[in-house]
Amino acid sequence: MLAPMEGVTEPCFRDLVIGLHRPEQLGGAFTEFVRVVHHPVPAKQLLEHLGPERFETPVGLQLMGSDLDALGETAKRAAELGAPVIDLNFGCPSKGALRGCAGSALLDDPAALERLVRAVRDSIPTTPLSAKIRAGGDDDSLLVELAQAAEAGGAQLLTVHCRTRAEAYRDTADWDRLARAVEAVGIPVCGNGGMSVHTDLARMRQATGCAYGMIGRAALGNPWIFSGHAATREEALGFLLGYADLLEQRGGLPARFITARLKQLFRHWVASDLVTEATRTEWLRRPNDEAFIQHLRELATLAGASSRP
Ligand SMILES: Cc1cc2nc3c(=O)[nH]c(=O)nc-3n(C[C@H](O)[C@H](O)[C@H](O)COP(=O)(O)O)c2cc1C
């Protein structure tokens, strides 16, 4: 599955990645987290997160909050608007989330996490519900309790990001924690963290027994990672220009914002030979303007011409 990523998995990027894969290659994706504070989120905002396209591959709407009534009502509204899955965020380490006792704050209190999952479960009895946790807060000592709390509250799928809140986004990820979560619950577990190439998906499932795998940052650098397709330079440029075009058509974004989004991908980009370690800094130093996109168009024309017999 494609991980929820704030500032990344908005509908344009997400739709393009889904469009590259068959449902058996990419089984699901998620919106960025939608923050719920005190009041239910308006339908208009939920629809913006869900985006204009619908695919066979389900896109779960992720909610983050701690107000049981507001979360329950928002989940109900989202389900009525057609969200095929509701996901609850218990991993966000931001100060805002912690202040609001939401996101990863719940990792210190399995009973509160269970109450929250149950409140949402009760509000959407027929819509699939998933929960995404980290392996713990300061350490992983509550992992099993947290996993069981999510299941007891009524989650039908549990995603475990195998780093703790304290470990943030450090390079190494401890997959033994996934195996412990898999052992502890009867619902399917989706493993997340530390996958950088397509073959890691099978390796993680083999090593931990998890049912599914979720990839975040590596999909920014290789949107084909879920199928293992080795993209050509022409395909890579086609993806990047398609993303730029969608951002302009749907969001009316000016070139400087579009190039900033493209550079977010360039920081990770490994698909084809378009960006190498030697040229990455050069790409990132280019000004954020129309000339950046124009340069990509020229490269695409050249790549198209050279790939034709
Ligand atoms: C830029 C960025 C934004 C993120 N936003 C969210 C989010 O909105 N909701 C969430 O549950 N996790 C979020 N995450 C965490 C990812 O979903 C994922 O758990 C994490 O990146 C570990 O997976 P990876 O090692 O494959 O990147 C975010 C991560 C990044 C890098």
The ligand as a Gaussian input file, in Angstrom:
#p B3LYP/6-31G(d) Opt

LIG

0 1
 C        6.475000      13.741000       4.398000
 C        5.796000      12.703000       5.259000
 C        4.493000      12.907000       5.651000
 C        3.844000      11.938000       6.433000
 N        2.518000      12.122000       6.745000
 C        1.833000      11.121000       7.380000
 C        0.415000      11.194000       7.562000
 O       -0.260000      12.145000       7.142000
 N       -0.178000      10.152000       8.219000
 C        0.516000       9.060000       8.670000
 O       -0.065000       8.151000       9.252000
 N        1.844000       8.961000       8.488000
 C        2.514000       9.948000       7.833000
 N        3.849000       9.796000       7.577000
 C        4.506000       8.520000       7.945000
 C        4.447000       7.518000       6.772000
 O        3.121000       7.137000       6.506000
 C        5.262000       6.250000       7.109000
 O        4.714000       5.658000       8.249000
 C        6.738000       6.554000       7.358000
 O        7.259000       7.421000       6.364000
 C        7.572000       5.254000       7.405000
 O        7.532000       4.590000       6.168000
 P        8.773000       4.652000       5.118000
 O        9.997000       4.241000       5.892000
 O        8.388000       3.690000       4.046000
 O        8.873000       6.090000       4.658000
 C        4.526000      10.763000       6.843000
 C        5.851000      10.587000       6.448000
 C        6.493000      11.527000       5.665000
 C        7.921000      11.280000       5.233000

